[in-house]
Amino acid sequence: MTTEISATEPGARPDAPLAGLRIVEFASYVAGPSAGMTLAQLGAEVIRIDPLGGAPDYRRQPVSRHTGESLYWTSLNRGKRSVELDVRSPEGRELALALATAPGAGAGIVLDNAVGRPWFSYEALAARRPDVIKVHIGGMPGGGPAVDYTVNTEVGVTDLTGPADNRTPVNHVLPAWDLLAGTTATTALLAALHRRDRSGAGADLRIALADVALAGVANMGWLSEVRERGDRPRHGNFVYGTFGTDFGTADGGRVMVVALTGRQWHALCAATGTAKVVAALAESLDADFTDEADRYAHRETIAAVMRPWFTARTLDEAAAALTDAGVLWSRYRRMGEVVADFEAGTASPILTEVDQPGIGPVISARSPIRDGGDYGDSATAPALGADTAGVLAEVLGLGADRLAELRATGVVPATA
């Protein structure tokens, strides 16, 4: 098992890109916590404020079958510090505000998705620290609620996903807009910090999940296409705008091949031994298959020509030929196969194992940002409220007597 940096060791990487920054995170679910985790992986001290008993996602599935602890929560909150406060009480709110606006060149930075908490508004924070930076992630730009699975339906993506012979909407299991909103939040936060370093100005930055989704489909030209041509038909597993689709092999395997470029197209034809047939097909159709638009227009015919090559070979045989020819391809796998690779030591080094307190060994990930070619370290998530006393003492200077008072009045947990 790999020994990793503990989540309760702030400053363990003084040479990290964001070392010296302190970010207060008051968020739940995916977008906000994923942003905070990214910043923590880059070396920032991320202090997560949790209400007593945890935020709504504290027990969210998947959970460990052994302990019942949330694999979801612990995976998204790696490398942070957890401060547990009774934010319904005036004293708890005061402590949260004080942490968010504590002095220091690398402090006064807040990431949140809190709804219905006017006491934690930008205005309330800026009244205490005018140069505070607050990045708020919400659902709708007007303040209404939204989650990935509702905005994805609103922008029409679910109408494009699924089999070509059925128009029933198909939901996507990956919360892509949430994850993209998280990366947008990190970009916004660091941009505001750069501006503050130059001018001393704070920032009130707001990101709506619905805006992230709409901007995403607009930035790919999908909305302009619909205005000109109408709604796009479904294509099943065919790649839109070029040639790419899935093929089954003789032993029940399945591969995905994609030919975006001319080189990739020629490699696919060479690997499947269909170059001559495809050339004759192009001539008969008066098409130029070096042009991806023509490959897309005749995708089903091309697939029919190539399919026998795949069905005559096992997955391993097809894989070897495709790889040798330089084809852009991958095999369809289950996540269990990814886990098997990890157990065998053949998975990407971005994956590692950590001993997560309260759960035991879990598969974790290093940051996908390689600094000098290295992925860096992973970390564990804190136990809920584990850093309450330490953070309040370090950041706010609270002494033992004051901490004892807060425990006695229930503002912080009795175990803090």
C-alpha positions as CSV (number, residue, x, y, z in Angstrom):
1,M,0.0,0.0,0.0
2,T,1.2,3.5,-0.8
3,T,1.9,5.8,2.1
4,E,0.4,9.2,1.3
5,I,0.4,12.7,2.8
6,S,-2.3,13.0,5.4
7,A,-5.1,15.4,4.8
8,T,-4.4,16.9,8.2
9,E,-0.9,18.1,7.5
10,P,-1.2,21.6,6.0
11,G,1.9,22.9,4.5
12,A,3.3,19.4,3.8
13,R,4.4,20.6,0.3
14,P,6.0,24.0,0.6
15,D,7.2,23.9,-3.0
16,A,3.7,23.2,-4.4
17,P,2.3,25.8,-6.9
18,L,-0.4,27.1,-4.6
19,A,1.5,26.8,-1.3
20,G,0.7,29.7,1.0
21,L,-2.9,30.1,-0.2
22,R,-5.7,29.5,2.3
23,I,-9.2,28.8,0.8
24,V,-12.3,28.4,2.8
25,E,-14.8,26.0,1.2
26,F,-18.4,26.0,2.2
27,A,-19.9,23.6,-0.4
28,S,-21.4,20.2,-1.0
29,Y,-22.0,17.7,-3.8
30,V,-19.7,17.8,-6.9
31,A,-18.8,21.2,-8.4
32,G,-17.6,23.1,-5.3
33,P,-15.8,20.2,-3.6
34,S,-14.1,19.2,-6.8
35,A,-12.8,22.7,-7.2
36,G,-11.6,22.8,-3.6
37,M,-9.9,19.4,-4.1
38,T,-8.1,20.6,-7.2
39,L,-6.8,23.6,-5.4
40,A,-5.7,21.4,-2.4
41,Q,-3.9,19.0,-4.8
42,L,-1.9,22.1,-6.1
43,G,-0.8,22.8,-2.6
44,A,-3.4,25.3,-1.2
45,E,-4.7,24.9,2.4
46,V,-8.4,24.2,1.9
47,I,-10.5,24.6,5.0
48,R,-13.9,23.0,4.5
49,I,-16.6,24.3,6.8
50,D,-19.1,21.6,7.6
51,P,-22.4,22.1,9.5
52,L,-22.8,19.9,12.6
53,G,-23.4,16.3,11.4
54,G,-22.1,17.1,8.0
55,A,-23.5,18.6,4.8
56,P,-26.3,16.9,2.8
57,D,-23.8,14.9,0.8
58,Y,-21.9,13.6,3.8
59,R,-23.5,10.1,3.6
60,R,-24.1,10.1,-0.2
61,Q,-23.6,6.9,-2.2
62,P,-21.5,5.1,-3.1
63,V,-20.7,4.0,0.5
64,S,-18.3,1.5,1.8
65,R,-19.9,-2.0,2.2
66,H,-17.6,-2.5,5.2
67,T,-18.1,0.6,7.2
68,G,-21.0,2.5,5.6
69,E,-18.8,5.6,5.2
70,S,-19.3,7.6,2.0
71,L,-16.8,6.7,-0.7
72,Y,-18.2,9.7,-2.6
73,W,-17.6,12.3,0.1
74,T,-14.2,11.0,1.1
75,S,-13.0,10.9,-2.5
76,L,-14.1,14.5,-3.3
77,N,-12.7,16.0,-0.1
78,R,-9.2,14.6,-0.1
79,G,-6.4,16.8,1.1
80,K,-8.7,19.3,2.9
81,R,-9.2,20.3,6.6
82,S,-12.6,19.9,8.1
83,V,-14.1,22.4,10.6
84,E,-17.4,21.5,12.0
85,L,-19.6,24.4,13.3
86,D,-23.1,25.0,14.4
87,V,-23.8,27.5,11.6
88,R,-27.4,27.9,12.8
89,S,-26.1,29.7,15.9
90,P,-24.8,33.3,15.9
91,E,-21.5,32.1,17.4
92,G,-21.0,29.5,14.7
93,R,-21.8,32.0,12.0
94,E,-19.3,34.4,13.5
95,L,-16.6,31.8,13.4
96,A,-17.3,30.9,9.8
97,L,-17.2,34.6,8.8
98,A,-14.0,35.1,10.7
99,L,-12.3,32.1,9.0
100,A,-13.4,33.3,5.6
101,T,-12.1,36.9,6.2
102,A,-9.0,36.2,8.2
103,P,-6.0,38.4,7.4
104,G,-3.1,37.5,5.2
105,A,-2.0,37.9,1.6
106,G,-2.9,34.4,0.7
107,A,-6.2,34.3,2.7
108,G,-9.6,35.9,2.3
109,I,-10.6,33.5,-0.5
110,V,-13.9,31.7,-0.4
111,L,-15.5,29.0,-2.5
112,D,-19.1,28.2,-1.8
113,N,-22.5,27.0,-3.1
114,A,-24.5,27.9,-0.1
115,V,-28.2,28.7,-0.8
116,G,-30.3,30.8,1.6
117,R,-27.4,32.0,3.7
118,P,-27.5,35.8,3.5
119,W,-25.2,36.0,6.5
120,F,-22.5,34.5,4.3
121,S,-23.1,36.7,1.3
122,Y,-20.3,38.6,-0.5
123,E,-21.5,41.8,1.0
124,A,-21.2,40.4,4.6
125,L,-17.7,39.1,3.8
126,A,-16.6,42.3,2.1
127,A,-17.8,44.4,5.0
128,R,-15.1,42.6,7.1
129,R,-12.4,42.3,4.4
130,P,-12.9,44.6,1.3
131,D,-10.5,42.6,-0.8
132,V,-12.2,39.2,-0.2
133,I,-12.6,36.9,-3.2
134,K,-15.8,34.9,-3.2
135,V,-16.6,32.4,-5.9
136,H,-20.2,31.2,-5.6
137,I,-21.5,28.2,-7.6
138,G,-25.2,28.1,-8.0
139,G,-27.8,26.3,-10.1
140,M,-29.7,28.9,-12.1
141,P,-28.4,32.4,-12.9
142,G,-31.4,33.8,-11.1
143,G,-30.7,31.9,-8.0
144,G,-33.0,28.9,-8.5
145,P,-31.9,25.3,-7.9
146,A,-30.4,23.0,-10.5
147,V,-28.2,20.0,-10.7
148,D,-26.2,18.4,-13.5
149,Y,-29.0,16.0,-14.3
150,T,-31.6,18.8,-14.7
151,V,-29.5,21.2,-16.7
152,N,-28.3,18.4,-19.0
153,T,-31.9,17.8,-20.0
154,E,-32.7,21.5,-20.4
155,V,-29.9,22.1,-22.9
156,G,-31.0,19.1,-25.0
157,V,-28.0,16.8,-24.6
158,T,-30.2,13.9,-23.5
159,D,-32.0,14.0,-26.8
160,L,-28.8,13.4,-28.7
161,T,-27.7,10.4,-26.6
162,G,-29.0,6.9,-27.2
163,P,-29.9,4.6,-30.1
164,A,-30.7,6.0,-33.4
165,D,-34.0,4.2,-33.7
166,N,-35.5,5.6,-30.5
167,R,-36.2,9.1,-29.4
168,T,-36.7,8.5,-25.7
169,P,-34.3,10.8,-23.8
170,V,-31.3,9.0,-22.3
171,N,-29.7,10.5,-19.2
172,H,-25.9,10.6,-18.9
173,V,-24.5,9.1,-15.7
174,L,-21.4,11.3,-15.6
175,P,-22.0,14.8,-14.0
176,A,-20.0,16.5,-16.7
177,W,-21.4,20.0,-16.1
178,D,-20.7,19.7,-12.4
179,L,-17.1,18.8,-13.0
180,L,-16.7,21.5,-15.6
181,A,-18.3,24.0,-13.3
182,G,-15.6,23.0,-10.7
183,T,-12.8,23.7,-13.1
184,T,-14.5,27.0,-14.1
185,A,-14.5,27.9,-10.4
186,T,-10.8,27.2,-10.0
187,T,-10.0,29.4,-13.0
188,A,-12.2,32.2,-11.8
189,L,-10.7,32.1,-8.3
190,L,-7.1,32.1,-9.5
191,A,-7.9,34.9,-12.0
192,A,-9.4,37.0,-9.2
193,L,-6.4,36.3,-7.0
194,H,-4.1,37.5,-9.8
195,R,-6.1,40.7,-10.2
196,R,-6.1,41.2,-6.4
197,D,-2.3,40.9,-6.4
198,R,-2.1,43.6,-9.0
199,S,-4.8,46.0,-7.8
200,G,-5.9,45.0,-4.3
201,A,-9.4,44.6,-5.5
202,G,-11.7,41.8,-4.2
203,A,-14.2,39.9,-6.3
204,D,-17.8,38.7,-6.2
205,L,-17.8,35.9,-8.8
206,R,-20.8,33.8,-9.5
207,I,-21.1,30.7,-11.7
208,A,-24.4,29.1,-12.5
209,L,-24.4,25.5,-13.5
210,A,-27.1,26.2,-16.1
211,D,-24.8,28.8,-17.7
212,V,-21.9,26.4,-17.8
213,A,-24.0,23.9,-19.7
214,L,-25.5,26.5,-22.1
215,A,-22.0,27.9,-22.8
216,G,-20.7,24.5,-23.4
217,V,-23.1,23.5,-26.1
218,A,-23.0,27.0,-27.6
219,N,-19.2,27.0,-27.7
220,M,-19.2,23.8,-29.7
221,G,-21.4,25.3,-32.3
222,W,-24.3,23.0,-31.6
223,L,-26.9,25.7,-31.1
224,S,-26.0,27.6,-34.2
225,E,-26.2,24.3,-36.1
226,V,-29.7,23.7,-34.9
227,R,-30.8,27.2,-35.9
228,E,-29.5,26.5,-39.4
229,R,-30.5,22.8,-39.9
230,G,-33.0,21.9,-37.2
231,D,-32.4,19.3,-34.4
232,R,-29.7,16.8,-35.1
233,P,-30.8,13.2,-35.5
234,R,-29.4,10.6,-33.2
235,H,-26.5,8.6,-34.4
236,G,-26.1,5.9,-31.7
237,N,-22.4,5.1,-31.3
238,F,-21.4,6.9,-34.5
239,V,-19.2,10.0,-33.9
240,Y,-20.8,13.1,-35.3
241,G,-19.1,14.9,-38.1
242,T,-16.4,12.3,-39.0
243,F,-16.0,8.5,-39.1
244,G,-16.1,6.7,-35.8
245,T,-18.1,3.8,-34.5
246,D,-18.0,0.5,-32.6
247,F,-17.4,-2.9,-33.9
248,G,-18.0,-6.3,-32.3
249,T,-15.3,-9.0,-32.5
250,A,-15.6,-12.8,-32.9
251,D,-15.2,-13.5,-29.2
252,G,-17.8,-11.0,-28.0
253,G,-15.4,-8.1,-27.5
254,R,-16.2,-4.7,-28.8
255,V,-13.9,-1.8,-29.9
256,M,-14.4,1.8,-30.8
257,V,-12.5,3.3,-33.7
258,V,-12.2,6.9,-34.7
259,A,-10.7,8.5,-37.8
260,L,-10.6,12.2,-37.3
261,T,-7.5,12.9,-39.5
262,G,-6.4,11.7,-42.9
263,R,-3.6,9.8,-41.3
264,Q,-6.0,8.0,-38.9
265,W,-8.3,7.2,-41.8
266,H,-5.6,5.6,-43.9
267,A,-4.4,3.7,-40.9
268,L,-7.8,2.3,-40.3
269,C,-8.2,1.2,-43.9
270,A,-4.8,-0.4,-43.9
271,A,-5.4,-2.3,-40.6
272,T,-8.7,-3.7,-41.9
273,G,-7.5,-4.5,-45.4
274,T,-10.3,-2.4,-46.9
275,A,-8.3,0.3,-48.7
276,K,-9.0,-0.9,-52.2
277,V,-12.7,-1.6,-51.5
278,V,-13.1,1.8,-49.8
279,A,-11.4,3.6,-52.7
280,A,-13.8,1.9,-55.2
281,L,-16.7,2.8,-52.9
282,A,-15.6,6.4,-52.8
283,E,-15.4,6.5,-56.6
284,S,-18.8,5.0,-57.1
285,L,-20.4,7.5,-54.6
286,D,-18.4,10.4,-56.1
287,A,-17.1,11.0,-52.6
288,D,-13.7,12.0,-51.2
289,F,-13.1,9.9,-48.0
290,T,-10.0,12.0,-47.2
291,D,-12.6,14.6,-46.2
292,E,-14.2,13.8,-42.9
293,A,-17.5,15.3,-43.9
294,D,-17.8,12.7,-46.7
295,R,-16.7,9.9,-44.3
296,Y,-19.5,11.0,-42.0
297,A,-22.1,11.2,-44.7
298,H,-21.4,7.6,-45.8
299,R,-20.6,6.3,-42.3
300,E,-23.1,3.4,-42.3
301,T,-21.8,2.1,-45.7
302,I,-18.2,2.3,-44.6
303,A,-19.0,0.5,-41.4
304,A,-20.7,-2.3,-43.3
305,V,-17.6,-2.7,-45.4
306,M,-15.3,-2.9,-42.4
307,R,-17.5,-4.9,-40.1
308,P,-16.6,-8.4,-41.5
309,W,-12.9,-7.8,-40.7
310,F,-13.8,-7.3,-37.0
311,T,-16.2,-10.2,-36.8
312,A,-13.6,-12.6,-38.2
313,R,-11.1,-11.8,-35.5
314,T,-10.8,-12.0,-31.7
315,L,-10.5,-8.9,-29.6
316,D,-6.8,-9.6,-29.1
317,E,-6.2,-10.1,-32.8
318,A,-8.0,-6.9,-33.8
319,A,-6.3,-5.0,-31.0
320,A,-2.8,-6.0,-32.2
321,A,-3.6,-5.1,-35.8
322,L,-5.1,-1.8,-35.0
323,T,-2.3,-0.8,-32.7
324,D,0.4,-1.9,-35.2
325,A,-1.2,0.3,-37.9
326,G,-1.5,3.3,-35.7
327,V,-5.3,3.4,-35.6
328,L,-7.1,5.6,-33.0
329,W,-9.1,3.0,-31.1
330,S,-10.0,1.7,-27.7
331,R,-11.8,-1.4,-26.3
332,Y,-15.1,-1.3,-24.4
333,R,-14.5,-2.2,-20.8
334,R,-16.3,-2.3,-17.5
335,M,-15.0,-0.4,-14.5
336,G,-14.2,-3.8,-12.9
337,E,-11.5,-4.3,-15.6
338,V,-10.0,-0.9,-14.7
339,V,-9.9,-2.0,-11.0
340,A,-8.3,-5.3,-12.1
341,D,-5.6,-3.4,-13.9
342,F,-5.0,-1.4,-10.8
343,E,-4.7,-4.5,-8.6
344,A,-2.3,-6.0,-11.1
345,G,-0.1,-2.9,-11.1
346,T,-0.7,-2.1,-14.8
347,A,-3.0,0.9,-14.5
348,S,-1.9,4.5,-15.0
349,P,0.2,5.9,-12.1
350,I,-2.4,8.6,-11.6
351,L,-4.2,6.0,-9.6
352,T,-2.9,5.0,-6.1
353,E,-4.1,3.5,-2.9
354,V,-4.5,5.3,0.4
355,D,-5.7,4.1,3.8
356,Q,-8.7,6.3,4.3
357,P,-9.6,6.6,8.0
358,G,-13.0,5.1,8.7
359,I,-13.0,3.0,5.6
360,G,-9.6,1.4,5.0
361,P,-7.7,0.9,1.7
362,V,-9.4,2.8,-1.2
363,I,-8.4,3.6,-4.8
364,S,-7.5,7.2,-5.0
365,A,-6.2,9.6,-7.7
366,R,-3.3,12.0,-7.9
367,S,-3.8,15.3,-9.6
368,P,-4.0,15.0,-13.4
369,I,-1.8,18.0,-13.6
370,R,1.8,16.7,-13.9
371,D,4.3,19.2,-12.5
372,G,7.6,18.6,-14.1
373,G,6.3,15.3,-15.4
374,D,5.2,14.0,-12.0
375,Y,1.7,13.4,-10.8
376,G,2.6,14.2,-7.3
377,D,0.9,12.8,-4.2
378,S,-2.6,11.9,-3.2
379,A,-4.1,12.4,0.3
380,T,-6.9,11.1,2.5
381,A,-10.0,13.1,3.4
382,P,-10.4,14.4,6.9
383,A,-12.8,12.9,9.4
384,L,-15.8,15.3,9.8
385,G,-14.7,18.1,12.0
386,A,-11.3,16.6,12.7
387,D,-9.4,19.9,12.3
388,T,-11.9,22.2,14.1
389,A,-9.8,22.9,17.2
390,G,-6.5,23.1,15.2
391,V,-7.9,25.6,12.6
392,L,-9.6,27.8,15.1
393,A,-6.5,28.0,17.1
394,E,-4.1,28.6,14.2
395,V,-6.2,30.9,12.1
396,L,-8.2,32.8,14.7
397,G,-5.9,32.4,17.7
398,L,-8.5,30.9,20.0
399,G,-7.1,29.5,23.2
400,A,-7.9,26.4,25.1
401,D,-10.5,28.2,27.4
402,R,-12.4,29.6,24.5
403,L,-12.4,26.3,22.7
404,A,-13.8,24.7,25.8
405,E,-16.6,27.2,25.9
406,L,-17.5,26.5,22.3
407,R,-17.6,22.8,23.1
408,A,-19.7,23.4,26.1
409,T,-22.3,25.5,24.2
410,G,-22.4,23.0,21.3
411,V,-21.0,25.5,18.7
412,V,-18.3,22.9,17.9
413,P,-18.5,19.2,18.5
414,A,-17.6,18.0,22.0
415,T,-14.9,15.9,20.4
416,A,-13.3,18.9,18.6
